[in-house]
Amino acid sequence: MEPHPSRLALDHPHRAEILAAHRAAVQAGEAGYLDPDTQLFVLTAAFLSKRGTCCGRGCRHCPYIE
């Protein structure tokens, strides 16, 4: 699942690295990954989908944003 462009710009300089880190975390069953640019912990779409609803905090991989 690709992040909404409002959460990760299509021209973000680290987009490919971020998406690769997200894929690796999902495949490993991890809740999140370290952002390669900021080193902040980012939750995966798989983890967020288990919540059942959007928390409204602007998560990068929110599966509930349209």
C-alpha contacts under 8 A as a table, 3 or more apart, distances in Angstrom:
res1	aa1	res2	aa2	distance
1	M	45	A	7.32
1	M	61	H	7.92
1	M	63	P	7.89
2	E	19	L	7.79
2	E	61	H	7.43
3	P	7	R	6.27
3	P	8	L	6.09
3	P	60	R	6.12
3	P	61	H	5.02
3	P	62	C	7.21
4	H	7	R	5.36
4	H	8	L	6.40
4	H	9	A	7.98
4	H	60	R	7.55
4	H	61	H	7.48
4	H	65	I	7.18
4	H	66	E	7.32
5	P	8	L	5.00
5	P	9	A	4.74
5	P	10	L	6.00
6	S	9	A	6.17
7	R	58	G	7.24
7	R	59	C	7.32
7	R	60	R	4.93
7	R	61	H	7.56
8	L	12	H	6.78
8	L	15	R	7.34
8	L	60	R	6.56
9	A	12	H	5.10
9	A	15	R	7.71
10	L	15	R	7.16
11	D	15	R	7.22
12	H	15	R	5.16
14	H	17	E	5.34
14	H	18	I	6.08
14	H	36	P	7.44
14	H	37	D	6.80
15	R	18	I	5.08
15	R	19	L	6.11
16	A	19	L	5.25
16	A	20	A	6.13
17	E	20	A	5.08
17	E	21	A	6.14
17	E	36	P	6.77
18	I	21	A	5.11
18	I	22	H	6.17
18	I	35	D	6.35
18	I	36	P	6.39
19	L	22	H	4.99
19	L	23	R	6.14
20	A	23	R	5.12
20	A	24	A	6.16
21	A	24	A	5.16
21	A	25	A	6.19
21	A	33	Y	6.38
21	A	34	L	7.69
21	A	35	D	7.60
21	A	36	P	7.86
22	H	25	A	5.19
22	H	26	V	6.22
22	H	32	G	7.20
22	H	33	Y	6.48
22	H	44	T	6.31
23	R	26	V	5.18
23	R	27	Q	6.10
24	A	27	Q	5.15
24	A	28	A	6.10
25	A	28	A	5.09
25	A	29	G	6.13
25	A	30	E	5.02
25	A	31	A	7.06
25	A	32	G	5.93
25	A	33	Y	6.03
25	A	44	T	7.29
26	V	29	G	5.05
26	V	30	E	5.94
26	V	31	A	7.50
26	V	32	G	7.66
26	V	44	T	6.66
26	V	46	A	6.58
27	Q	30	E	7.69
30	E	33	Y	7.59
30	E	44	T	7.96
30	E	47	F	7.97
31	A	43	L	5.73
31	A	44	T	5.94
31	A	46	A	7.68
31	A	47	F	5.38
32	G	41	F	6.46
32	G	42	V	5.23
32	G	43	L	4.09
32	G	44	T	4.95
32	G	47	F	7.55
33	Y	41	F	5.54
33	Y	42	V	5.45
33	Y	43	L	6.71
33	Y	44	T	7.50
34	L	38	T	7.91
34	L	39	Q	5.10
34	L	40	L	5.43
34	L	41	F	4.57
34	L	42	V	6.17
35	D	38	T	5.52
35	D	39	Q	4.70
35	D	40	L	5.37
35	D	41	F	6.22
35	D	42	V	6.44
36	P	39	Q	5.67
42	V	59	C	7.81
42	V	60	R	7.40
43	L	47	F	6.49
43	L	48	L	6.79
43	L	59	C	7.44
43	L	60	R	7.82
43	L	61	H	7.06
44	T	47	F	5.26
44	T	48	L	6.24
44	T	61	H	5.85
44	T	62	C	7.94
45	A	48	L	5.01
45	A	49	S	5.93
45	A	61	H	4.84
45	A	62	C	5.74
45	A	63	P	5.70
46	A	49	S	5.27
46	A	50	K	6.81
47	F	50	K	5.54
47	F	51	R	7.43
48	L	51	R	5.49
48	L	52	G	7.68
48	L	61	H	7.70
48	L	62	C	6.38
48	L	63	P	6.97
49	S	52	G	5.73
49	S	53	T	7.38
49	S	62	C	7.60
49	S	63	P	6.11
49	S	64	Y	7.85
51	R	54	C	7.58
53	T	64	Y	6.89
54	C	62	C	7.03
54	C	63	P	7.90
54	C	64	Y	5.83
54	C	65	I	7.73
55	C	58	G	7.94
56	G	59	C	7.79
58	G	62	C	7.37
59	C	62	C	5.27
62	C	65	I	5.97
